[in-house]
């Protein structure tokens, strides 16, 4: 790309963005809300706040687009453990995981380590409560998602599933068990400290009593969509860039890092993009129900002619920490573009080429739309996908930083400007499929129920 300092409009927009607080203001308003889980009142208000922020930053034709969702409501959750040989009776703090069915029962407690198929077979979890870790095995080669773990546990005959955090601080984690559908077995999240007790008690032949009062019922959520750059109605085929971030969050915390920072970054970059001379229309979207299985992005993709979508930029995880990560999902052209822009901006960006299906780019990527996901990682994180405080009650606004929001909005806007000016080419879906198979992700996707029909 040319040195962006030579572009007066871009330089002026970046200069204004250095002092702008669009992102921080949106993050603040969102984190003040109770329960932004998809289909709930906080989700509805969140959509209104995102629409207001988009309009204030110069996005045109802003509108809300409703869609149906299986709304999940959390009720009471109980976990008690007994060790008959020693007379131990203890209760532990636990949270039900979204799409857990209502349940009450008692069963043996079995430690299954990381919950890999091999560990499940060795442990024999049929009729038992399976206790597994949130983390991925060190030699696994790819992220091991909870939806895969619970799918394998249910297939092995587990009665219930307990997800133990690897982050200290008495923080029970949450996260959806399925994509927009009730799971086959109940699932609970418990803290790292509780997990240590459960594994010790499991070795002593303990039994667990589990109760989940939860409900899954039809509901409605909405995406927020607008446009910057040229008018899409006047653009040629395959001419639209889609930039999106999800604004919903799990109801156990404020959802500041996941993904308040992401949608805040989009609000900041929208003001910059609105002032740029872009080569293609850019559709800016705040989507909901990502945490319930990408329901909002599925609705957005279904409403668009994907043959007319040039690329998708998914801002999920950006704005949290200083160092930006770019996931290019098997696109060499996108990797080259990211390196080119990062070098010109003098900002280091780590690039990862392996695709994954667990964020809002997926409904586009599986149809061959090139995808860029912008993420960031804490300096002391154990791995690329270490969730840290996210999906717990510790995901609060005090952990966010205005500087990160501003810098990532500026850099993301430069990425989008270059994407809009570049023919990155459609992705061969066979390449995406084979890349997922090479990493072993296909097995987990089948267990999670998300391997695309016809890909076999």
N, C-alpha and C positions, 0 to 999 in steps of 0.2 A: 504494500500500500504506500501511497505518498505520505510524506511527513505531514501529520495532521495539523501542525502549526501553520502550514501554508493555506489552510482552508479557514477563512475568516469566520464564516458562520459557525463552523464546528468549534473553533477556538473560543469564540464568544460564549457559546452554549456551555462549554466545559468550564470556563471561568465563572459563569453564574452558578453552575452546579456545585462549585467548590464551597460556596457559602449557603446553598439552599438546604432547607430542612424538610422537603416534601416527604422523603422517606421516613425520617424520624417521627414526623407528626403522624403519619399513617400508622406506623408501628405502635406509637403510644395509644392512639384511639382503639386499635384492634386489641391490644393487650389489656385494655380496661374492661373488655367484654367478658361476660360469663358464658362458657360453653359454646365455643365456635365449632363443635362437632357438626358434621353435615346434617342439615334438616332441622336443626334446633334454632331457637330465637337468636342466639349470638351469631350464628351463621348468616341469618337473614340481615341482621344489622351490619355485619361485616361486609356484605355485598354492597350495601348502601354507602358505607365509608369508602370502599374501593372506587365506586362510581364517582363519588365526590372528588376523590383525589385525582382520578384520571382527568376529569373535566378541568380541574384547577391547573393541571400541568399541560394543557393544550391538546389532549386527545379529543378527536372529533367523533360525533355520532355515537356517544357512549350510551349503551343500553344494557339492561339485564335480560338474560335468557334463561327462563326456568327449565328444569328437567326433573324427572322422577328419580327417587333414590329409596333404597331400603333403609329407613331411619332406625338407628339402634339407640336405645336408651338404657343407661346404666342404672341399676338399682343397687340393692345391698349385696355385698360380697363377703363371704366368710371362709376362713381356712383354719382348721384346727387339726392338731396332730396328737396321736397317742402312741406311747411305747409301752405296751402291756407288761412286759417283763420287768420294767422299772417303775411302773405306775406314773409315768410322765403324761401330763395332759396340758397342752399349750395351744394358745390361739395366736395367729400372726396377722399383721396388716397385709392386705392383698387388694388388688383392683382387678375387676373383670376386664378382659380384652374385647374390643368391639367385634360384634357378630358372634360372641359367645351365646349359646342358647341358655335359657333358664334351666337350672339343674340343682338337685340336692342328692347327695349320696356319699358313701364311704367305701374306700378301697385301699389296697396296699400302696405304699409310697415307694417308688422305684427311681433311682438316679440313672439317667440316660446320658450323662455328660453333655456333649454339644447337640445331641439328638440326631446324629447321622443315622442313615438306615442300618449301617453295620452295628452301631451302638444299640439301637432299638432291638435288633435281632438278638444280640448277645444278652440284653437285659431281660427279654421276655416281658413286655409291658401289657399283654392281653389282660383286660380287667383291672388294670392298675392306674394310679395317678403318676404320670411321667413327669419328672423334674429335669428341666434342661436349662442351659445357659443362653443368654442373649448373644454372646460372642460367636464368631466364626472360628472353627479349628485352625490353628496356625498354618497347617500344611494343606488346607482345603483348596487353595488356588483361586477362589472367588468368594464374594459375600454369600453367606448362608442365611437366607431370609426366614423370618418366623413363620410365614405362611407355608413354606416348604416343610419346616420342622413339624408344625401341627398336622399337616397333611400326611406326612410319613407316620407320625404317632397314631393318628386315627386309623390309618390303613393297617397298622400293627395291632390294633385292638385296644388301644389305651382308652380308659374310662374318662380321663380328664388330663389337662395339660397345664403345667406350671412353668412359667418363664421367669428365670432368676437373673436379675441385672448383674452386669460385670463392673458397674460403676459404684463406688462406695458412697454412703451418705443416707442410708435408709430411704431409698428411692425406688418404689415399685414401678416398673416400666409398663407402658401400654403399647398398643399397636394392633391393627386389624388382623383377625385370623383368616379372613377370606376376602375376596373382591366382591363387594355388593351382594353378599348372600350369607345366610346364617351358617355357621360352621357345624361340622358333624359332632364335635365334642366341645365341652366348655373349656375355656382357657383363662388362667389367672396370671397376673404379674406380681412378683414379690421382689424385695430388695436383695442386694448382694449379701447383706448380713443374714437375712432370713434364709437365703439359699444355702449358706454354710450350715445352718442348723438342719435344714431339710435333708441335705445329703448325708449328714452324720446320722440323723434319725432313720433314714432309709436303710442304711447299713445295719441298723439294729432291728429291722423288721417292723417299722412303724406303720400305722394306718392313718390315712388322712380323711377328714370329713370336709367336703366342699359344698358350698351353697352359693348359687348365683341367681339373683333376681334381676333378670334383664328382659328386654322386649325388642323385637324387630317388627316393624310395621311400615306400610307405605308412607312415603313423605315426599316433600318437594324441596329442592335447593335451586341455586341459580349461579350462572356465570356472569361476569361483567365484561363486555367487549366494546372496543372502539378502534379507531384507526389513526395513524399518523402517516405522513408522506403522501405520495400520489393517491388519487382516488381509485379504489379497487375496481370500480365499475368501468374505468377507462384503461385498465391494465391488461396486458396480454396474458395468455394462458401460462401456467406455472410461474406466476409473477408475484406471489404474495409471501411475505415472511410472517410467520406467527411467533409472537413473543408472549410467553405465558408464565404465570406463577400461581401456586395455590395459596389461598388465604384462610382456609379452614384449619382447624387445629384440634388436637385431643383435649378433652374437657378436664383433664386432671391438672393442667397448668395454664399458663398464659399463652403458650405457643409463640413465644418471641423469636426463638431461633428457627423453629420449624413450624410454619415457614413465614412468620411475620417479617423476618429479615429479607426473605426472597421477594415477597410482594412489595415491600418497602423499596427494595432495589429497583424493581420494575417502575414504581412510581417516580423515582429519581431519574431513571434513564428515559422515561416517557417525555419529561420536559426537555431533555437534551435532543432526543430524536425529533420532537415536534419542531425544533429550530433548525434541523439539518435539511440539506437538500439531498433527499434519498432517491436512489434509482428504482426502488420498488415500493409498493405499498407495504406497510407494516401493521398487521392486526395485533393489537395489544389486548391481552385477556387476563383477567383474574378469575381463576377457576376454583370451584369448591369440591369437596368430597374426595380429594386425593387420599386422605387418610382412611377412607372407606373403600378404597380400591379403584382409584383413578376415574371415578364416576363422572366428574365434571369434565375432564379432558376427553373422555369417551363421547360425551354429549357434544362437546365443541367439535371434535373431529367428524362426528356424524352429520353435523350441520353444515360442514364445509365440503366443497369439491376438492378432494385431496390431490387430484391431478393438477389443480391450480395453486397448490401450496409449494413454494420453492424450498423452504426450510422451516424447521421449528427450533426455537430457542427456549429451553425450559430452565427457568431460574429457580431451582430448588436446592437450597443450601448456600447460595451466595449471600454475601453481606454479613455472615456470622463472624468470621475470623479474617485476619489480614491477607493470608495467602489464598489466591484463587485457584481452583482446580477446574479443568475443562474436560468433560467426558464427551468424546466425539462419536461414539457408538458406531465403530467400524468404518467411518468415513475418513480416508486418507486426505481427501481434499479439505475437509473441515480441520483436520489436524494441522495441515500446512497453513491454512488461513489463520488459525489461532496463534501459531508460532510467529507468523508475519506481523500480526497486529501487536502481540505482546512485545516483540523486539522493538517495534517502532515506538511504543509507549514507554519502553524501559521498565516494564512491570513483569516480573517472573510469573509464569503460569504453568502449573503442572498439567500435562496432557495424558489422558488415559483413553485408549482406543477400544477396549472391550465393551460390548453393549450389555445392557441389563434392562429388564422390563418393569422395574419397581418405582417409576415416577411418571410424570405427566407427558413426557415425550413419547411413551410407548404406543398409544393409539395411532400416532403418526409414523413412527419408525417401522412398525410391523407392516405398513403399507408402502414402504420404500421412500418415505420423506426423510432427507438427511436431518440429523438432529444434533444439537449442541446443548448439553446440560452444564450449567454453571453452578459450582459447588465450592465449598471451602472447608478447611480442616483445621482443628486446633493444633498448635505446635506440638503438644504432648499427647496427641491422640495415638491409640495403639495401632490403628490401621486407617485406610482410606474411608471405611464405612463405620468407624467408631461413632456411635450416636452421642456420646457424652451425656449432657443434661437433657437432650430432647426426648420426647415421649414420657417425661416425668414431670412432677410438680415443680422441679427446679428450673424448668424452661421459662425463665422470666426476663423481663426487659432489661434489668440491670446488667445482664451479661452481653448485651448488644453495645455497639460502638458507632457513634455518628460517622467517624472517619471511615470505617469499613463500608458503611452504606453508601457514602458519597463516592469513594474511590471505585467500588465495584459497579456503581451505576454508571460512572464515567467510562470505565473500561468496557463494560457490557455494551454501552451505546456505540463504542468504536467497533466492537465485534459485529454488531448488527449492521452498522453502516457498511462495513466491508462485505458482509454476507449479502446485503442487498445489491452490491455492485459486482458480485462474483457469480459465475456459473459453476456451482459446486457439483452439479450432476445428481441424478436420482440414484438411490441406493438399490442394488440388486438384493431383493428379499432373501434369495438363496444364500447370499453372503452373510446376511444377518443371522439366518437360521443356522448355518454351519458354524459361525463364530460362537453362538450360544451352545451348540452341541460340543464344540471343542473344549469349552470351559466346563462342561458338565451341567450347565444351567438348565438344559432341557429337562433333565430328570426332576429337578426341583420345581420347574414350572408346571410339569404334569401333576406333581403332588399338590401344588397350590391351585390347580384347576385353570391355569391361564395359558397353556400351550395352545397356539392358534389352531383352529380346525383347518385341516388340509395341509398342514406342514409336515405330516408324515407321509 
